[in-house]
Amino acid sequence: MPVYLAFAMSGSTRAVTYASVAAAAWILVRGARGRYAERRLGERDNLGPALQDWLVLVGLLAVVRAATGEESPFLFALAALVPCAPTSAIVHALIHRHLVARRRDGRAVRRALVIGEAEAIDGLVSHLAKRTDHEFVVVGVCPVGDEDPRAAALPPPRLDRQAPAHMAADSAPVLAAARRLDVEVVLVMTGPCMTGPRLRRLSWALHSEECPLVVVPGLTEVARRRVGVSSVAGLTLLDVAPPLRRGCATLLKSATDRLGAVLLIALLAPVFTAVALAVWLDSPGPVVHRQTRIGRGGKPFTMAKFRTMVADAERMRHQLAAANEQGGQMFKIRHDPRITHVGRVLRRYSLDELPQLFNVVQGHMSLVGPRPPLPEEVAGYDEVALRRLAVKPGLTGLWQVSGRSDLSWDETIALDLRYVDNWSPSVDLQVLMRTVRAVFAGTGAY
C-alpha cells in the first residue's frame, strides 16, 4: 500500500505494477529467510530481523531495477519501501503477544515428553513451569537410570543407564509413552548416559514415527542470534558467540546514548523546571539528591536524581532495616515513611530519574542497562551478581519495564544478566519503547 500510494500520488501509471512487485519481493525475502516458519512466530525479537530483510529487499529490487531498465526516481522508490520493516515488526510483535496470551491459557502449546537423568529432568520441568511464554507443556518423563524424578506423578517408563545392545530397548518405552500420552515432541536432556550414538539411534526411532526430537543442551538465557550450528568430523557443535562488548554496535550505542540524552534534556527543560520547583516547595532540603553508585567495571560515580525523600533519609534507613520488603541486596519498602508527597508522584512516573540524563551525557550511564547499584549492595554481591557490572548501568532497563520493585531479587538479577549477555541495538530499542508504557502505568514504582 505505501508503494502504491507513493507512485499513484506522483502520477505514475504503473503504481499497481510497482506495488505488486514490491509485495511479492517482500514476501519472497521473508519466506526465504524463514520468517513465516511456525518456530519463528513466537519470537520476541522482530525489529532486527525485519531490518535485515529490508536491506535484502532493497538489494533485490535494485537488481530487478537494473535488469529491467526501470527509470523511476530511486530515492522516491526507496522512501516508499521504508514502512516495510517497521510494519512487519509490529505485526510479528502482535502475533507474539497473541501467542503468549493463548499459551497462558494452555492453548497453542505442544505436549512434550522429557528424557534424561532424574536431576536434569527436574531442572528442566521446573524451569519450564516457571514461565508461560513458551510452547512446551510436559506431559510425561522417561528417566535414565533407577532414580525417580520429582516431576513424575506416576511410575514412568525408564531407560537403562548404560546404552543397550539393541535399539528397541530404548525406543520401545519411549515410543509407547509417546503414543499413550499423545506426545507432539520429545525433549532429550544431554548427559553422560545419553551418548551421541545412543541419541542418534533414538532419533531414528522417533523420526520413523514422525515425532520431532529436540535436544536440550543446558544453555540458559542465551539469545538465539548468538547460537550457531556447525559440523566437525561428524560431530554437531553449538557455537555460542560472546556478548557484544566492542565494535560498531557499541560505538553506535555510546553515540546514541549521548545524543539522545542531550535531545531529551533540551526537550524536557520545562519539565525539569516544574519538577525542581515542586520539590523545593514541598519540603526543605536540596532539590537534587546526589548519591554514589557503582558503574561499569566496579567504578564509582555520582548519580543525580530529584529528591523524593526527606533530607535525612539516609540516616533513617538503618532504623527501617527490619521493614525491608526485598530480598538479596536491595532495600525497598512499599509505604516508605521517608518519601515526600511530591516524591510519591515523581517515583510513580519516574520523573525523579530525569537528572540521570546528565550522567548519560558524561558517560557514566547509558539510556538502557541494569539498575545502578549502591556500594553496600555491591559489597554483598556474589560472582553471578557481579556480572551486572560488565556494562554501564542504565536510566531504564528490563527491570523497569518488567515490574520494577514488584520483582524479587532473583528476578531482578535474572533480567539484568539476560540484558548483559544478550544486548543488541534492537533490544535497546524494544526496552525504550516498552519504557513509555511502563512509566505511564506506574506498575511497581514505589
SELUMFI-224567 format. One record per residue (C-alpha): residue in three letters; y, x, z. Coordinates in steps of 0.2 Angstrom, whole numbers, plus 5000, padded with zeros to 4 digits. Example, Ala and Ser with C-alpha at 12.3 -4.5 7.8 and 13.67 -1.06 7.14 Angstrom:
// SELUMFI-224567
ala497850625039
ser499550685036
END
This chain:
// SELUMFI-224567
met500050005000
pro501350145004
val500950224987
tyr501150064978
leu502750014986
ala503550184984
phe503150184965
ala503550004962
met505250024971
ser505550164959
gly505250054944
ser503650144939
thr502450034928
arg500950124934
ala501150084953
val499449994954
thr498550144945
tyr499350274956
ala498950164972
ser497150144966
val496850324963
ala497650374980
ala496550244989
ala494950304980
ala495350484983
trp495650455002
ile494050355004
leu493150494995
val493850635005
arg493550545022
gly491750495017
ala491350665010
arg491850745027
gly490850615037
arg492250515045
tyr491350355042
ala489750405050
glu489150305064
arg489150455076
arg490950485072
leu491650315075
gly491650335094
glu492550505094
arg494250505103
asp495050655094
asn495650575077
leu497350645073
gly496750825070
pro495350775058
ala496550655049
leu497750785046
gln496450905039
asp495850765027
trp497650735022
leu497850915016
val496250905006
leu496850744999
val498450824993
gly497550964986
leu496350854977
leu497750744969
ala498650904964
val497150954954
val497050774946
arg498950784943
ala498750944934
ala497150894924
thr497950734918
gly499750794914
glu500550674926
glu502350694927
ser502950584942
pro504050674954
phe502950774965
leu503950764982
phe504050574979
ala502150564977
leu501950674992
ala503050565003
ala502150414998
leu500550495004
val501250535022
pro500650375030
cys498850405026
ala498450525041
pro499350435055
thr498750265049
ser496850315048
ala497050405065
ile497750245073
val496350135065
his495050255072
ala495850255089
leu495750065089
ile493950075084
his493650205098
arg494450085111
his493449935104
leu491850035106
val492250095124
ala492649915129
arg490949855122
arg489949995130
arg490749955147
asp489949785144
gly488249855140
arg488449825121
ala488549955106
val487350065116
arg485650145111
arg484150135123
ala483650315127
leu482050395134
val482350565143
ile481050705143
gly481250865154
glu480950935171
ala481250825185
glu482850905191
ala483550915174
ile483150735171
asp484050685187
gly485550785182
leu485750705165
val485450525171
ser486650545185
his487950625173
leu487750485160
ala487850345174
lys489550405180
arg490350365163
thr490350215152
asp491150285136
his489550355128
glu488250265118
phe486650305128
val485850195141
val484250275149
val482850155150
gly481450275154
val480950455158
cys479450575154
pro479550715166
val478750885163
gly477550935177
asp477050855193
glu478650825201
asp479450645201
pro481250625196
arg482350515207
ala482850425191
ala481050345189
ala480950175197
leu479050165191
pro477750295189
pro478250375172
pro477150445159
arg477250635161
leu476850795151
asp475950945157
arg476951095162
gln476051205150
ala476051175132
pro474451085127
ala473251145115
his473350985104
met475050905099
ala474350725104
ala474350775122
asp476250775121
ser476650655108
ala475450515114
pro476350475131
val478050495123
leu477650385108
ala476850255120
ala478350255131
ala479550245116
arg478650095109
arg478450005126
leu480250025131
asp480949985113
val481750155113
glu483050195100
val483250385103
val482350515113
leu483450645123
val482550815127
met483150925140
thr482951115136
gly482051225149
pro480651345152
cys479251215150
met479951145134
thr479751295122
gly480351305104
pro478651275096
arg478251135108
leu479851045105
arg479551065086
arg477850985087
leu478650845097
ser479950815084
trp478650795071
ala477850655081
leu479450565084
his480150585067
ser478450515060
glu478850355069
glu480650365063
cys481350395081
pro482850505082
leu482750665093
val484250735102
val484150905111
val485250915126
pro485651105128
gly486551085145
leu488351125139
thr489651005148
glu491450975144
val491451075128
ala492450995113
arg491450965098
arg492551065087
arg492151225097
val490251205094
gly489451265078
val487651265072
ser486851425064
ser485151485060
val484551665063
ala482751715059
gly482151535060
leu483051505077
thr484351365078
leu485851435088
leu487351345095
asp488951445093
val490251405106
ala491951465101
pro493151525115
pro494651415120
leu496251435111
arg497251575120
arg498151665106
gly498651645088
cys499751525078
ala499251375088
thr499851455105
leu501451515096
leu501751335090
lys501451265107
ser502651385115
ala504051345102
thr503651155103
asp503751155122
arg505451245122
leu506251155108
gly505550985114
ala506251015132
val507951065125
leu508050905115
leu507450795129
ile508750875141
ala510150835128
leu509450655125
leu509150615144
ala510850695150
pro511450515156
val509850485165
phe509950655174
thr511750605179
ala511250425185
val509750495195
ala510650635203
leu512050505209
ala510650385216
val509850525226
trp511450585233
leu512050415238
asp510350365245
ser510050495259
pro510850665265
gly510150825258
pro510150915241
val509950825225
val508750945218
his507251005228
arg506551175224
gln504851225228
thr503751375225
arg502251335214
ile500951445206
gly500951465187
arg499851545174
gly498851695180
gly499251655198
lys501151705196
pro502351605207
phe503851525201
thr505251405207
met504951225202
ala506351095202
lys506250915204
phe507450775210
arg507250755229
thr506150595233
met505950635252
val506950665267
ala507750835269
asp506550895282
ala504950835273
glu504051005273
arg504151015292
met503450845294
arg501950875283
his501050965297
gln501250815308
leu500550705294
ala499050815290
ala497750695298
ala498350545287
asn497950645271
glu497050525259
gln496550655246
gly495050775247
gly495050955242
gln496651055242
met497850905238
phe498950815250
lys499350635246
ile499750485257
arg499950315248
his501350255260
asp502150425265
pro503450385278
arg504450535271
ile504850455254
thr506550385252
his506950215245
val507650285229
gly506250415229
arg504850275228
val505650215212
leu505850395205
arg504050435208
arg503450265201
tyr504250305184
ser504050495185
leu505950515185
asp505850645199
glu504950765187
leu506450775174
pro507150935181
gln505551025177
leu506151025158
phe507151175163
asn505651255169
val504851225152
val506351305144
gln506251455155
gly504351475150
his503651445167
met502851275162
ser502351185147
leu502551005142
val500750975144
gly499551065156
pro498751045173
arg499750995188
pro500651145196
pro499851185212
leu500651245229
pro500251425235
glu499251355250
glu498251245238
val497851395228
ala497351495243
gly495951375246
tyr495351375228
asp493551425223
glu493051515207
val492951345197
ala494651285203
leu495551445199
arg495151425181
arg496551295181
leu497751445181
ala497151505164
val498551405156
lys500351355160
pro500551205171
gly501251055163
leu502550925165
thr501150795161
gly499350815158
leu497650725158
trp497850705177
gln499450605175
val498850495161
ser497150455169
gly497650385186
arg498650525195
ser498550505213
asp497150375212
leu495950515206
ser494950615218
trp495050805220
asp493450825210
glu494050705196
thr495750805195
ile494850975194
ala493650905180
leu495150835170
asp496150995172
leu494651105167
arg494250995152
tyr496051025146
val495951215149
asp494351235140
asn494751115125
trp496551125122
ser497251105105
pro498851045097
ser498150875094
val497550855112
asp499350885117
leu500050755105
gln498750625112
val499250665130
leu501150645126
met500850485118
arg499750415132
thr501050485145
val502350355139
arg501150215143
ala500650295160
val502450315165
phe502950135162
ala501350065170
gly501650175185
thr499750175190
gly499350305204
ala501150355206
tyr501550375225
END
